[in-house]
Amino acid sequence: MAFLREIDGPALADWARRAASRLAERSPEINRLNVFPIPDSDTGSNMAHTMASAVSALAEVPREATAAQVATALTSGAVSGARGNSGMVLSQVLRGLAES
């Protein structure tokens, strides 16, 4: 079995686009799961919006950008477009990815 040892920029950008798409599709389901500490029903929507903002920032990097450049763009977009606590947490996950 082969293991991925590193990821390049285009693959990371593709992953981010798929993640944004799936979050958008599944946000109603995630919203229904959100019951703690109060059932505000916006966790999925907030995460989907944040990831969409992250992906929008990819327009600023060339298609052949490195993984570091892509991760930095995703972080910038996510931090500036984060909504709610779940969006901030997601933006910090992407920040950790960029820093590593």
C-alpha positions in Angstrom: 0.0 0.0 0.0 1.4 3.4 -1.0 1.2 6.3 1.4 1.1 9.9 0.4 4.3 11.5 1.8 3.6 15.1 0.7 0.9 17.1 -1.0 1.5 19.7 -3.7 -0.4 22.9 -4.2 -2.8 21.8 -6.9 -3.8 18.8 -4.8 -4.3 20.9 -1.7 -6.4 23.4 -3.6 -8.5 20.5 -5.1 -9.1 19.1 -1.6 -10.2 22.6 -0.3 -12.7 23.0 -3.2 -14.1 19.5 -2.5 -14.3 20.2 1.2 -16.1 23.5 0.6 -18.6 21.7 -1.7 -19.3 18.9 0.8 -19.7 21.4 3.7 -22.2 23.3 1.6 -24.1 20.2 0.8 -24.1 18.8 4.3 -24.5 22.1 6.3 -28.2 21.5 7.0 -27.3 18.1 8.5 -24.5 19.6 10.6 -26.9 22.4 11.7 -29.3 19.8 13.1 -26.5 18.2 15.1 -25.6 21.4 16.8 -27.2 21.4 20.2 -24.5 22.4 22.7 -24.4 24.8 24.5 -27.5 26.1 22.8 -29.2 24.8 19.6 -28.4 27.8 17.4 -28.5 25.6 14.3 -25.8 27.5 12.4 -22.6 25.5 12.9 -22.8 23.9 9.4 -23.7 27.2 7.7 -20.9 29.0 9.5 -18.3 26.3 8.5 -19.6 26.2 4.9 -19.3 30.0 4.7 -15.8 30.0 6.2 -14.6 27.3 3.8 -16.1 29.1 0.8 -14.2 32.2 1.9 -11.0 30.2 2.1 -11.5 28.8 -1.3 -12.3 32.2 -2.8 -8.8 33.3 -1.7 -7.3 30.7 -4.1 -8.1 33.2 -6.9 -5.1 35.1 -5.7 -2.6 32.3 -6.2 -1.4 30.8 -9.5 -2.7 27.3 -10.4 0.9 25.9 -10.0 1.3 27.4 -6.5 3.1 25.5 -3.9 1.3 23.8 -1.0 2.6 26.5 1.3 1.2 29.2 -0.9 -2.2 27.5 -1.2 -2.4 26.9 2.6 -1.5 30.5 3.3 -4.2 31.7 0.9 -6.8 29.3 2.4 -5.9 30.6 5.9 -6.2 34.3 4.8 -9.6 33.7 3.2 -10.8 31.6 6.2 -9.7 34.1 8.8 -11.2 37.1 7.0 -14.4 35.3 6.2 -14.9 33.3 9.4 -18.4 33.2 10.9 -19.2 32.1 14.4 -17.1 30.0 16.7 -17.1 27.0 14.3 -15.8 29.2 11.5 -13.0 30.6 13.8 -12.1 27.0 14.8 -12.0 26.0 11.1 -9.8 29.0 10.2 -7.4 28.0 13.0 -7.2 24.4 11.7 -6.3 25.8 8.3 -3.8 28.2 10.0 -2.1 25.2 11.6 -1.9 23.5 8.2 -0.2 26.6 6.8 2.2 26.8 9.6 3.3 23.2 9.3 
